[in-house]
Structures are given as structure tokens and as C-alpha cells.
């Protein structure tokens, strides 16, 4: 009888942990491409505060900023193809 109660308690704890992990994963804000590009104007410190789930280094962040700036500076017609 005591073992059955202990097993039920153990199963309840495991179930609670699984539910907690699933809800934590569902509740995290997802990064959408457009939001991420707009937020590249932020400083690295502020970017990591807003998006704590991103594991990006300072050098990678600067590289993304440079690529974003290039895309904004050069028109899409010059990047992609010749236009009539």
C-alpha cells in the first residue's frame, strides 16, 4: 500500500515536470524574421535582454547588423538581378 502511494506521488511529480516544461516551451516568444531584422538596430546588450533565448555572440550580432545594413543600403534590383 505504501509503495503504491509512493509510485503515484513519483508519477505525479514526473507528470508535473513534463507539463511545466511543455508550457514553458510554448510560452516563449518566437522570433519572426521581420521582427529580428527591425530589432538589429538595438545594441547587443538590449537585444539579449529582449530575446534571452538567443545564444548569439557579439561578433555574430555585429555581422548580422552589417548584412542588414548592406541590404538596406543597396537596392534589391542591384542585388538580385538586372532590371529592364
C-alpha positions in Angstrom: 0.0 0.0 0.0 2.8 2.4 0.9 4.7 1.6 -2.2 1.6 2.2 -4.4 1.3 5.7 -2.8 4.9 6.5 -3.4 4.7 5.4 -7.0 1.6 7.6 -7.5 3.5 10.5 -6.0 6.5 9.9 -8.2 4.3 9.6 -11.3 2.6 12.9 -10.3 5.9 14.7 -9.9 7.2 13.5 -13.2 3.9 14.5 -14.9 4.0 17.9 -13.3 7.6 18.4 -14.6 6.7 17.4 -18.1 3.7 19.7 -18.2 5.8 22.6 -16.8 8.5 22.0 -19.5 5.9 21.9 -22.3 4.1 25.1 -21.1 7.4 26.9 -20.7 8.4 26.0 -24.3 5.0 27.0 -25.7 5.0 30.3 -23.7 8.4 31.6 -25.0 8.1 34.3 -27.7 9.2 33.2 -31.1 11.5 35.3 -33.2 9.9 36.2 -36.5 12.3 37.2 -39.3 10.9 40.7 -39.7 10.9 41.5 -36.0 14.5 40.2 -35.8 15.7 42.5 -38.7 13.9 45.5 -37.2 15.5 44.9 -33.8 19.0 44.7 -35.3 19.1 48.5 -34.7 19.3 47.7 -31.0 22.5 47.5 -29.0 23.8 43.9 -28.3 23.0 44.3 -24.6 19.5 45.4 -25.2 18.9 42.7 -27.9 20.0 40.0 -25.5 17.7 41.4 -22.8 14.7 41.4 -25.2 15.5 37.9 -26.6 17.1 36.0 -23.8 16.6 32.7 -25.7 19.1 33.6 -28.4 22.6 32.2 -28.0 24.4 34.6 -30.3 27.8 36.1 -29.7 28.7 39.8 -30.0 30.7 39.1 -33.2 27.8 37.2 -34.8 25.4 40.0 -33.9 27.7 42.6 -35.5 27.9 40.5 -38.6 24.1 40.3 -38.8 23.9 44.1 -38.4 26.4 44.6 -41.2 24.4 42.3 -43.5 21.2 44.0 -42.7 22.7 47.4 -43.3 24.0 46.3 -46.7 20.6 45.0 -47.7 19.1 48.3 -46.7 21.8 50.4 -48.4 21.8 48.6 -51.8 18.5 48.3 -53.7 17.0 44.9 -54.3 17.2 45.4 -58.0 21.0 45.6 -57.9 21.4 42.7 -55.5 19.1 40.2 -57.2 19.1 40.7 -61.0 19.2 43.1 -63.8 16.1 45.1 -64.5 14.9 46.2 -67.9 
